[in-house]
Amino acid sequence: MTFESIAKHQCMGVGCGKEGSTLQCPTCLKLGIKGGFFCSQDCFKRNWSNHKALHGTPTLYNPFPTFTFTGSLRPVYPLSERRAVPKSINPPDYWQTGIPRNPAPLFDRRVKFTILDQAGQDAMRKVCRLAREVLDIAAAAIRPGVTTDYIDEIVHKACLERDSYPSPLNYNHFPKSVCTSLNEVICHGIPDQRPLRDGDILNIDVTLYHGGYHGDLNETYYVGPSASADPDSVRVVETARECLDKAIELVKPGTLFRAYGDVIEAHAKSRDCSVIRSFCGHGIHEVFHCLPNVPHYANNKAVGAAKEGMCFTIEPMVALGSWRERIWPDNWTAVTVDGGRSAQFEHTLLVTKDGVEVLTARLPDSPGIAVPFPVPSGSV
């Protein structure tokens, strides 16, 4: 069965062909399509040991066949099962319920920003170093043909090997251990069964929870030689990278949180790119997301200024077209409204006495080095 035919009827299974496989797919019934059957519970029980072999590889499908997508990307389901975390690993407060117990609303201006003591700063240094290691391991696996679900598996295992919990897992019911955002996806992409293709750009957003603290970073990578040779892909990726670097140059005690957006948007516009407005940088430490809010667009109204001992992220999202977004029916995947490509980079930062320490800084052998902007044809 081709993917094109799957996209038309979305049947999740066709039964094993044996007695008992007589439960028709509800979607097929609704659409008036014949032939999509599931196995009954009796069939499962009789063939428990080899039921997967009876069915073969699960049918891939688009779970949102009536949704108007803004670009060419489609989700490819079924998602793999939720990955297990051993009891020996200390989890965050939301690991079972999915609801984080935030100490204060993100937009409550009366709340004081957290200043970390030396022990807290050292804990952030450690978890951010581990997060960098995990991101680099995941990035090294990027190649055409690899699925984002496989990237999720790599991240999950690498977190466990470091006695760490993958912070995204069940955070507000997010189903996976990492966010993987392809092409027109701005952020919060859910890893699935779509193989990466030569020419894609892929953002991997890793967060670890270790020793009671979270460390958060992300980068956007080129998939295959076609991506790094495409002028538009290079423009959006390298502009996002440069926007983050330029914003970090401003970080020191006294810098207003509203100031970073001015330099980010000015540089993005100079590259004929837009800055996404709906998502911002955030405070991070024992809480995954907290105050301060750090918008990335100009003339914003963010409250407060950096102080020594603060930890927060800056994570500009840059697009080739409109800055507006649309959310897929999974309630997570944010895409550009016009289907234009988007890229993002993020670091967790610690404000020092006279500047900033980039806790998630790249290592000398980190994958995903910057690519020079293509020289226009006819230029000397």
N, C-alpha and C positions, 0 to 999 in steps of 0.2 A: 504494500500500500504506500503510495507516495504521500509526501507531506502536504501537497496541494489538496489531495482528496481527504486527508485527515482534517485539514482546516475547514472543509465544507461541512462535515458532520460531527466532528469532535467526539466520537465514541471512544470510551476509555478501554474497552475490552470486548472480545468476541467470544468468550467462553472457551472451554477446552474441547468442545465438539463431542463430549461424552454425555451420557444421561445426566440430567440435572442442570445443564447449562441452558436454562429456559427463561431467565430473568432479563427482559429487554432493557437496554440503556434508556433512562428517562429522557435524555436529550434527543435520542433517535426517535422516540415516541412522539415528542413534541414537534419535531421537524418532519414527521411522516416518513422517516427512513427505516427500511427494514434491514435486519441482519446484525444489529448490535446487541449481543446478549452477554450476560454475566453468569457466573456459576452460582448455584445455590449453596447454602451452608452445608447441606448434605454432601455436595460434590467436594467442597473443601475438606470435610471430615474424612471422607473415604480416600482421598488422595493427598492427605496432608504432607507426606514425606516427599512427594515429587510433583506437587501442584504447580510449582514454578516451571518445571520442565514441560508439563502438559501445555502450559500457555505460551512458553517461549518469551521473547523480549516484549515488555509492555508497549502498547501502542502509544506513540507520541501524539500530543494534541495541543491545540490552542484553547485554553479554558475560557476565553472571552470572545467568542466568535462574532458577536454582534457589536463589539466595541469599535469605535472609530479611532484607529491608531493614527498618531501624528506623523510617524515615519515608517521605515520598512521593517523595524524590529518587531518580533512577536515572541511572547512567552512560549516556552516549550515544556509542557508538563508530561507525565506526572512528576511532582517534586519527590525527591528522596525522603525517606523517613527522618524525623528529627534525630540528630546525632546525640549519643549518650555522653554524659559527663560522670566520671567515677565519683563516689562519695568522698574520696580522699582529697578532692579539690574544693577549696573554699569558694562558694558561689556568692554572687551579689544577691540583694534582697528580693529581686524580682524573678529569680530563676524558676520558681514554681508557679506563681500567680500571673506572671507577665506584667505586673504593674509595679513600677519603681516607687519606693516610698521617698519621694523628693522632700527635702526639708522645707522648701519654700517655692512658691510659684515662680516660673521663669521670668515673668514680667511684673513682679512686685518690686517697685522702686524703693520700698522701705527697707528691703533686705540688705544687710551688709555683706560685702564680698568676703570670701574666705581667704585668710592669709595663712599659709602653711608654715609650721615650725620646721626646725631642721630635720626632724624625723620624717615628717610628711614630705619634705622636699627630696630626701633620700629615697623614700618609697616611690615617689613619682619618677625619679631618675631610673630606678630599677625596672619598673613596669614598662616605661617607655623604651628602654633598651631592648626588652623582650619583644615588645610590639614591633620594633624595627626589624628584629631578626625574623619574626614570623612573616611580615610583609615581604621581605627580601626572598624568603623561601617560596612564597606563593608566586611572586613575580618571575622567579626563575623557571617556573613551570608553564609560563604563557607560551603558546604556540598554536598555529591553526590545527583544528581537530580536537583540541581539549575543550571539555565543557566547563561552564562556570560552576556546575555542581562538583566537578572534580577539584576545582580551585577551593571550593568550600571545604571539601574533605581534607585537603592539604592543610588549610588554615586550622581547622578543628584539631587535627592530630598534632600539629606543631604547638598549639596552645597547651594541650594536655601534656605534651612532653616537657613543657616549661612550668608545670604545676600551676597553670593559669586557666581561667574560665574565659571563653570567647564572649565578650560583653554583648554583642548583638543578639545572641541566642535567647529567644523569648523576651527580649526587651520590648515592652508594649506589644508582645505576641509576634515579634518578627521571627520567621520560621527557621532562619539559618544562622550560621556562625560568622558570616562576613557579608558585606554588601559588595556586589559586583555590578558596575554600571557601564553598559556598552553604548557607544555611539551617541544616540540622541537622549540616552538616560542621563539625567542630571545627577541623581543620587538615589540611594536606597534600593538599588536593583536587587532582586531576589535571585540567587544562583539557581539555575535550572539545567535542562538537558540540551540546550542549544550549543552546538560546537562552535568554537571561535573560528573566524574566517580571516584569511589574509586580507588586510585592509581595515579591519576593525580597530577601534581604540577602546581600551578597557581600563576603568578605574577600579582599584581594589582598596576598600576601606576597612582597615583592621583596627579593632580595639580589644585589649586584653584587660582582665581583672586579676590582679595578683597582689597579695599582701594587703588587701583592703582598698586598693587604689586602681583607677582605670588609666590606661595609656592609649592614645588615639592618634592615628595618622592615616593618610591615603596618598596615592599617586596614580597618575594615568599613564598607561603604557601603550606602545605601538604593537599591534599583532601582525607579524610578517613584514616583509620588505615593502609591500604596497602601501602600508599605512605611513611609514616614515618617509616615503617618496611622494605622498600626496600633500600638496601645498596647503590646502584647507585644514587637513588634520594636524599638520605640523603647526600651523598658525594658532589654532585653538589650544592645543596642548602646551606649546611653549609659552603662549601668552599667559595661561593659567599658572604655569610654573613661575614665570617672572613676576606676576602679580603678587604671589605669596612672598617671594624673596624681597620685593620692594616694601611690602607691608611690614615684614619682620625687621627691616632696617629702622623702623620708627619706634619699635618697642623699647620702652625704658620707663622708669617711674615718672609719673606725671603726664604721659601721653594719653589723651582722651580716646575712649573706645570708638568714638565717632570718626576719628581721624583716619583710620586705616581704609575705610571705604573710599575716601577722597582720592588717595593715591592709587588704589586698586582700579577704580573706574576710569580714572584719567589714563592709566596705561592700557587698559582693555580697549578703550575707545581709540587710542592711537594705533592699535592693531586691527581696527574695524571689528571689534568683538563687543558683546554686551555682557553685563554682570547680572547673574541671577539674584533676585531680591528676597525670595521667600524662605531662604535657608541661611543661617548665620553661624559664625564661630561661637564658642560657648566656654564657660568655665568647666573645669574638670579636675577631679581629685578622687575623694571617696564616693562622689556622685558622678555618674556618667555625663549628664547634661545639667548644668546649673548656671546661675549668674556668674560673670557678666555675659550679656549678649554682645556679639561682635559682628555687626552688619558689614557687608562687603561693597555696598554701593554708596555713592556720594550723597552728601547733604542729609544723612540719616540723623536720627534723634537719640542715638544710644546714650545711656547715662553712665557717668563715672570715668575714672582714669586708672591707669595701671599703677600698682604699688608693689614694692619689693615683697616677694613671697607669694604672689598670685600665680596661679596656673590657669591658662586658657588656650583655646585653639584659634587659629586663623585658617580658614579653608575656602578660599574663593572658588566659585563655580562660574565658568566663563563659557559663553555660547557664541556660535557663528552668526546666529540670527537673533530672534526675539529673546528677551530675558524672561518672558512669561512661561509658566509651566502648566502641565496637566498631569493628573494622577491616574494611573491605571486602576482597574477595578479591584486589584489586590490590596488597595489602600496603602501601598508603600512606594511603588515605582513611580518616580517623578521624571517626566520627559519634557523636552522643549515643545512648546505649543505648535511650532512650525516644522518639527522634525529635524531641525539643524543639529549638528554635532555639538557636544558639550564636554568640557574637561574640568578637572578639579585636582588640587593639591592641598594637603593639610599637614600641619605640624602642631604638636603640643609644646607650649612655651612656658618657661619659668622666668618671671621678672626678677632680675638681680638688682644689686645696689646701684649699678651704673649702666645697666643694659638688659640683655636677655640671654638666656641659655636655651638653645633649641634641643629639647630633650629627645626628640625623635629624629635627629639629624641623620642624613645619609652617611653610610660607611664608605670607605674607599672602593669596596667591591660590590656596592649595592647595584642591582640591575636597573635598567631604565635611565640611562644618561640622556642629557639634553641633546636634541637634534638641531643642527643649524637650519635657519630658515632657507628654503630653496631660493636660488638666485633666479629672478625672472629671465625668461628667454630673451636674448638680445642684449643683456646687460654685460658690461665688461668686468 
